[in-house]
C-alpha cells in the first residue's frame, strides 16, 4: 500500500479509536488549566498572553491554548469534546506520520503496519483523548525529528527541500507547546542516529539551522509577551522555567535509580510494538540502506532515553513521545519478513494478538467493575475482544494471513471503547464538577467566590459553578487572616491549615467540598474589625 494511502487510513483509524465518547466526562486534572485558559482567550479576545481568571498564566507555552481556542471558535460552542479534539487530531496525525515515514524508509508493506502499531500504544491513550498538550507535543516533536532524519538519511535531489522548513516549524511548534519537553525526541533523535551510524549527520548545518529557526519562533513569542507585560507593569512569570529546571536535576539516590530504570519501564509499557526493538537488531547491523535507517531509528530511541536518564526523568509519561519509534521498527520488521509460515514468526504473531486480546478483556472488566455496570458498549467491546482473540489465534495456528491484521485492528478498536468508558469514569471522579455543584448549592446563584491557590488547583470547579470568581494573594505570614477578603472563600488544605494556627473568629459555615484534593474548605468570613457580625446568606 502506498505510504500516503496508508497514512490516510491510519489517520481515520486513529480518529475513530480516540474520539469515542470524548465529550462525556467533565474536565479533570490539568485539563482545566488548558481548556479554561483557551475559553477565556475566546471570551476576552486576548490571545497573546494566556490568562486564568484574569491572572497572567505562563506556566506553559500558548500553542495548546491557541489550538483549543481555535477549535472553540470553529465549533461555535464551549464543550469538553471541542477542547479535547486537538489532542485527538494530533494523536491520529502522529499515527499517520509514522505510517508515512515507515513506508518511505522500509517499503510499502511497513506503512500500514507501523500506523496501526502506533495506534495500539495503549500507554499513550490517556493523553490522546485529553484536553491537554501532550498529544500535540508528541506529534510536533516527532515531525521535527522525523523530517530531520528523513532529510539526512533519505536525501532528495530537489533543489529546494521543504523538509528542513517543516522541521523548523514543527520544532518551533513543539517549543510553543511544552517548552524543552520536546528536546529528548528532537535532539536525541538527531544525535542518537548519528552516533549509531558513526557518521557526522549531527553536524549538518541545515539541521541546526532548522532547529535555530524553530527556536526563533519561540523566542519571538517570549519577546512579544515580555514587551506586553512590561508595558502593563506586570512581572514576567518564570514559574514554568523553574519547574523545567527542577526536573532536569537528579537530587537523590532514589531519583537516580528511578531514572536509570526508565528505559526498562518504557520498553515494557510499549509492548507489543516494542518487541521490534529486539527483532530487528541483527538486521540493523548490515551496512545497506535499510540497515542505516534501522540504526537511525534505534539511535532516535536510545538518544531520547539517554537524555531522559541523565536529566533525572522519573515519570515515564514524559517520555511517551519516543514510543511511536517502536511502531516504525515494528513496521520495518513486518516488511522484512519473507516467509510468514516459519514457526517463530507464527508464534510471535499469535503472542502479540493474545496480548492485545487479553488487554481488551481486562480493560472491559475493569471499566465495568469501576462503573458498577450500565455500560453496554464496554460490555460488548469486552465480548468482541474475546471473540476476535480466539478467532485470531485459530487463524494464526494455520499460518498468518492478512485477516490477522484486520482482527488486530478490531481488537484495538474494542480496547479503545473500553478505555473510553474507564477514562470517563476516572475523570468524573477526579474532576471538580461535583464540588462545583455543591458549591453553587451552598452559596446560591449569583454569589461571588474568593479564592487564592485553589484556582490553580481546581480551575474547572470554579468554571462549572458558574459563579463570579475573584482571586487574591494568600501570603505566608503570621497575620494571615488579614489577607482573606470578606464573603465566601474557598481554601486549599494548606491555606486552611495555616489559618487554623491562628484566630478563626469571623469564620462560619465551614464546609468541606468533595474534590479530588482532600481538605478543600468553603467558609464565610466577616472580619471582626469591621464592627459588624453580618451573617452569611441563608442556605438555599
Secondary structure as the mmCIF struct_conf table of DSSP 4:
data_model
#
loop_
_struct_conf.conf_type_id
_struct_conf.id
_struct_conf.beg_label_comp_id
_struct_conf.beg_label_asym_id
_struct_conf.beg_label_seq_id
_struct_conf.end_label_comp_id
_struct_conf.end_label_asym_id
_struct_conf.end_label_seq_id
HELX_RH_AL_P HELX_RH_AL_P1 UNK A 3 UNK A 18
TURN_TY1_P TURN_TY1_P1 UNK A 20 UNK A 23
BEND BEND1 UNK A 24 UNK A 25
HELX_LH_PP_P HELX_LH_PP_P1 UNK A 26 UNK A 27
TURN_TY1_P TURN_TY1_P2 UNK A 29 UNK A 30
HELX_RH_AL_P HELX_RH_AL_P2 UNK A 31 UNK A 44
BEND BEND2 UNK A 48 UNK A 49
STRN STRN1 UNK A 51 UNK A 52
TURN_TY1_P TURN_TY1_P3 UNK A 53 UNK A 54
STRN STRN2 UNK A 55 UNK A 56
BEND BEND3 UNK A 59 UNK A 60
BEND BEND4 UNK A 62 UNK A 62
HELX_RH_AL_P HELX_RH_AL_P3 UNK A 63 UNK A 75
TURN_TY1_P TURN_TY1_P4 UNK A 76 UNK A 76
BEND BEND5 UNK A 77 UNK A 77
HELX_RH_AL_P HELX_RH_AL_P4 UNK A 80 UNK A 106
HELX_RH_AL_P HELX_RH_AL_P5 UNK A 108 UNK A 119
TURN_TY1_P TURN_TY1_P5 UNK A 120 UNK A 120
HELX_RH_3T_P HELX_RH_3T_P1 UNK A 122 UNK A 124
HELX_RH_AL_P HELX_RH_AL_P6 UNK A 125 UNK A 128
TURN_TY1_P TURN_TY1_P6 UNK A 129 UNK A 129
BEND BEND6 UNK A 130 UNK A 133
HELX_RH_AL_P HELX_RH_AL_P7 UNK A 134 UNK A 153
BEND BEND7 UNK A 154 UNK A 154
BEND BEND8 UNK A 159 UNK A 160
TURN_TY1_P TURN_TY1_P7 UNK A 162 UNK A 162
HELX_RH_AL_P HELX_RH_AL_P8 UNK A 163 UNK A 178
HELX_RH_3T_P HELX_RH_3T_P2 UNK A 179 UNK A 182
HELX_RH_AL_P HELX_RH_AL_P9 UNK A 183 UNK A 197
TURN_TY1_P TURN_TY1_P8 UNK A 198 UNK A 198
BEND BEND9 UNK A 199 UNK A 200
HELX_RH_3T_P HELX_RH_3T_P3 UNK A 201 UNK A 203
HELX_RH_AL_P HELX_RH_AL_P10 UNK A 205 UNK A 231
TURN_TY1_P TURN_TY1_P9 UNK A 232 UNK A 233
HELX_RH_AL_P HELX_RH_AL_P11 UNK A 239 UNK A 246
TURN_TY1_P TURN_TY1_P10 UNK A 247 UNK A 248
BEND BEND10 UNK A 249 UNK A 249
BEND BEND11 UNK A 252 UNK A 252
HELX_RH_AL_P HELX_RH_AL_P12 UNK A 253 UNK A 260
TURN_TY1_P TURN_TY1_P11 UNK A 261 UNK A 261
HELX_RH_AL_P HELX_RH_AL_P13 UNK A 262 UNK A 269
TURN_TY1_P TURN_TY1_P12 UNK A 270 UNK A 272
HELX_RH_3T_P HELX_RH_3T_P4 UNK A 273 UNK A 275
HELX_RH_AL_P HELX_RH_AL_P14 UNK A 276 UNK A 279
BEND BEND12 UNK A 280 UNK A 280
TURN_TY1_P TURN_TY1_P13 UNK A 281 UNK A 282
HELX_RH_3T_P HELX_RH_3T_P5 UNK A 283 UNK A 285
BEND BEND13 UNK A 286 UNK A 286
BEND BEND14 UNK A 288 UNK A 288
HELX_RH_AL_P HELX_RH_AL_P15 UNK A 289 UNK A 310
TURN_TY1_P TURN_TY1_P14 UNK A 311 UNK A 312
HELX_RH_3T_P HELX_RH_3T_P6 UNK A 316 UNK A 322
HELX_RH_AL_P HELX_RH_AL_P16 UNK A 323 UNK A 336
BEND BEND15 UNK A 338 UNK A 338
TURN_TY1_P TURN_TY1_P15 UNK A 340 UNK A 341
BEND BEND16 UNK A 342 UNK A 342
HELX_RH_AL_P HELX_RH_AL_P17 UNK A 343 UNK A 371
TURN_TY1_P TURN_TY1_P16 UNK A 372 UNK A 372
BEND BEND17 UNK A 373 UNK A 373
HELX_RH_AL_P HELX_RH_AL_P18 UNK A 376 UNK A 397
TURN_TY1_P TURN_TY1_P17 UNK A 398 UNK A 398
HELX_RH_AL_P HELX_RH_AL_P19 UNK A 402 UNK A 430
BEND BEND18 UNK A 431 UNK A 432
HELX_RH_AL_P HELX_RH_AL_P20 UNK A 433 UNK A 443
TURN_TY1_P TURN_TY1_P18 UNK A 445 UNK A 446
STRN STRN3 UNK A 448 UNK A 451
BEND BEND19 UNK A 452 UNK A 452
TURN_TY1_P TURN_TY1_P19 UNK A 453 UNK A 453
HELX_RH_AL_P HELX_RH_AL_P21 UNK A 454 UNK A 457
HELX_RH_AL_P HELX_RH_AL_P22 UNK A 459 UNK A 465
TURN_TY1_P TURN_TY1_P20 UNK A 466 UNK A 466
STRN STRN4 UNK A 468 UNK A 471
BEND BEND20 UNK A 477 UNK A 477
TURN_TY1_P TURN_TY1_P21 UNK A 478 UNK A 479
HELX_RH_3T_P HELX_RH_3T_P7 UNK A 480 UNK A 483
BEND BEND21 UNK A 484 UNK A 484
HELX_LH_PP_P HELX_LH_PP_P2 UNK A 485 UNK A 485
BEND BEND22 UNK A 486 UNK A 486
STRN STRN5 UNK A 487 UNK A 491
HELX_RH_AL_P HELX_RH_AL_P23 UNK A 493 UNK A 500
TURN_TY1_P TURN_TY1_P22 UNK A 501 UNK A 501
BEND BEND23 UNK A 502 UNK A 502
TURN_TY1_P TURN_TY1_P23 UNK A 505 UNK A 506
STRN STRN6 UNK A 507 UNK A 512
BEND BEND24 UNK A 516 UNK A 517
TURN_TY1_P TURN_TY1_P24 UNK A 518 UNK A 519
STRN STRN7 UNK A 521 UNK A 525
HELX_RH_3T_P HELX_RH_3T_P8 UNK A 528 UNK A 530
BEND BEND25 UNK A 531 UNK A 531
HELX_LH_PP_P HELX_LH_PP_P3 UNK A 534 UNK A 539
#
